Amino acid sequence: MRCIPNMKTCEPMSAITGIIFLTLMLCTTQTAAGTLEDLRASGAIGERYDGYAVAKEPGAQADADEINAKRRAIYQEKAAAQNVPIEQVGKVYAEEIIRKVPAGTWIQLNGQWQQKE
């Protein structure tokens, strides 16, 4: 039985509740990844040479900001661990991101936007 603090009653914690919670968490993660793919495919978001996403449409700015905040945290962690500038880490990740995105994704290379072939 699981007791809720500061309450006089206890309720049984079932395995089903844990499974439902885990399933919802996995679906949320997959949805976020699907959203990035959808934003890229629609042209709303492009990938820049420095490892950050760019909103090419105003409605995608919040999505780009969220993506970049997560990336910045990863880049900062890697930069600190390797004692290198964060910009260097971002550029390494950018090469990998640009290599892996599907054809048609907007990418910025040498200051110019182009669709990946």
C-alpha positions in Angstrom: 0.0 0.0 0.0 1.2 3.5 -0.7 0.4 6.1 1.8 0.0 9.7 0.8 1.9 12.1 3.2 -0.3 14.2 5.5 -3.4 12.1 4.8 -5.1 9.5 6.9 -5.8 7.1 4.1 -3.7 4.8 2.0 -4.4 3.6 -1.5 -3.0 0.5 -3.3 -0.4 1.3 -5.9 -0.9 -1.0 -8.8 1.5 -2.2 -11.4 -1.0 -0.9 -14.0 -0.5 2.7 -12.8 3.2 2.3 -13.3 2.8 0.9 -16.7 0.4 3.6 -17.8 2.8 6.3 -16.5 5.7 4.7 -18.4 3.7 4.4 -21.6 2.6 8.1 -21.4 6.3 9.1 -20.9 7.4 7.1 -23.9 4.6 8.5 -26.1 5.5 12.0 -25.1 9.1 11.4 -26.1 8.1 9.9 -29.4 5.7 12.8 -30.1 8.4 15.4 -29.5 10.7 13.6 -32.0 7.8 13.3 -34.5 7.1 17.0 -34.1 10.7 18.0 -35.0 10.6 15.7 -38.0 7.2 17.3 -39.0 8.6 20.8 -38.6 11.6 20.0 -40.7 9.5 18.3 -43.4 7.1 21.3 -43.6 10.0 23.7 -43.8 9.0 25.5 -40.6 12.4 24.7 -39.0 15.8 24.5 -40.6 19.2 23.3 -39.3 22.1 25.7 -39.0 25.8 25.1 -39.4 26.4 25.6 -35.6 24.1 22.8 -34.3 21.0 24.9 -33.6 17.6 24.9 -35.2 16.1 28.0 -36.8 12.5 28.9 -37.1 11.9 29.7 -40.7 8.2 30.4 -40.0 7.1 32.6 -37.0 4.8 30.0 -35.7 7.7 27.6 -35.1 9.8 30.0 -32.9 8.7 28.4 -29.6 9.5 25.0 -31.0 13.0 26.1 -32.1 13.6 27.8 -28.8 12.7 24.5 -26.9 14.9 22.4 -29.2 17.8 24.8 -28.9 17.6 24.9 -25.1 17.9 21.1 -25.0 20.7 21.1 -27.4 22.6 23.9 -25.6 22.4 21.9 -22.4 23.9 18.9 -24.1 26.6 21.0 -25.9 27.5 22.7 -22.6 27.8 19.4 -20.8 30.0 17.9 -23.5 32.1 21.1 -23.8 32.8 21.1 -20.0 33.7 17.4 -20.0 36.1 17.8 -22.9 37.4 21.3 -21.9 36.6 22.8 -25.3 34.4 25.7 -26.4 30.7 25.1 -26.6 30.8 26.4 -30.2 33.1 23.6 -31.2 30.8 21.0 -29.8 27.8 22.6 -31.6 29.6 22.5 -34.9 30.5 18.8 -34.5 26.9 18.0 -33.7 25.8 20.1 -36.6 27.8 18.0 -39.0 26.1 14.9 -37.7 22.6 16.5 -37.7 23.0 17.7 -41.3 24.3 14.3 -42.4 21.3 12.5 -40.8 18.4 14.8 -41.7 16.3 13.6 -44.7 16.4 15.2 -48.2 14.3 18.3 -48.4 15.3 19.6 -44.9 16.4 23.3 -44.9 20.0 23.6 -43.9 22.3 26.7 -43.6 25.8 26.3 -45.0 28.2 29.1 -45.7 25.5 31.6 -44.7 23.1 30.4 -47.4 19.9 28.4 -46.9 19.3 25.4 -49.2 17.3 22.2 -49.1 19.3 19.1 -48.6 19.4 16.9 -51.6 
